Amino acid sequence: MFEVVMVGADDSVTAKRAVEVATDIAAMYGATLHIVTAFEKGERKGDVGSEFTHVHTEDDGLALLQTLSFIAKKQNIEPGLHSVRGDAADALLAKAKELNADLIVVGNRGMRGLRRVLGSVPNSVSHNAHCSVLVVDTIDG
């Protein structure tokens, strides 16, 4: 069913859960796994929808991706790692299209409160993706 699974991740605790779920799905279907993070250089002002706030440079992104890749490697999956410059939602959507992803996995961080009304990465991805999207419950409580 799924041949290419892509997961969006930042350096939050909740992103780790999304990577774990994406890894399980990739292992179940024998799919290729890609872990993607986004970064934007410069200070962001008033962007309530940004969940990828601690990845500021490509090097930050690559370091994060190397750390997250160990989740997949524990299940003998060698993930593709992608640090993409740009708005998180736009970067994830573009990379999913480029990879011809069958499934995008994102955590539900930003899906509650004011961010849900003003926009969030999972909300934007789920409304604009060309493929299936799984929004993983990553928030405690």
Residue, then its C-alpha position, 0 to 999 in steps of 0.5 A: m500500500f505504501e512504498v514511500v513514507m515521509v515524516g516531517a520532524d523538528d527537534s521537539v519531543t513530539a517529533k520523535r513520536a512521529v518518526e517512530v510511527a513513520t518507521d513502524i509503517a515503513a517497516m510494515y510495508g517494506a517502504t522507503l522512509h524519508i525524514v525531512t526537516a525545514f529551516e529558515k535563516g533569519e528571525r521569524k516575527g509573529d509566525v504563530g504557525s511555526e513548529f520548526t523553531h529550533v532548526h535555523t540552519e542546514d547544519d542544524g537540520l542535518a545534525l537533527l536528522q542524523t539523531l532521528s535516523f537512529i530510530a529507523k536504524k534500530q529497525n534496520i531501515e536506512p532513511g533518506l535524510h533531507s534538510v530543506r530551506g523554507d517554510a516548514a509546511d511548504a518544504l514538506l509538501a514540496k519534498a513529498k511531491e519530489l519524492n513521490a511520497d505515498l504517505i506524509v506523517v506529521g505530529n499534531r503539535g500546533m493543532r490545538g488552540l490559537r495555532r489551529v485557527l491561524g494555521s499550523v504545519p500539520n493543518s497546512v500539510s493535511h489540507n494541501a498534500h497530494c497523498s495520504v497524511l497521517v497526523v499522529d497524536t504526539i501531545d501528552g494530556 
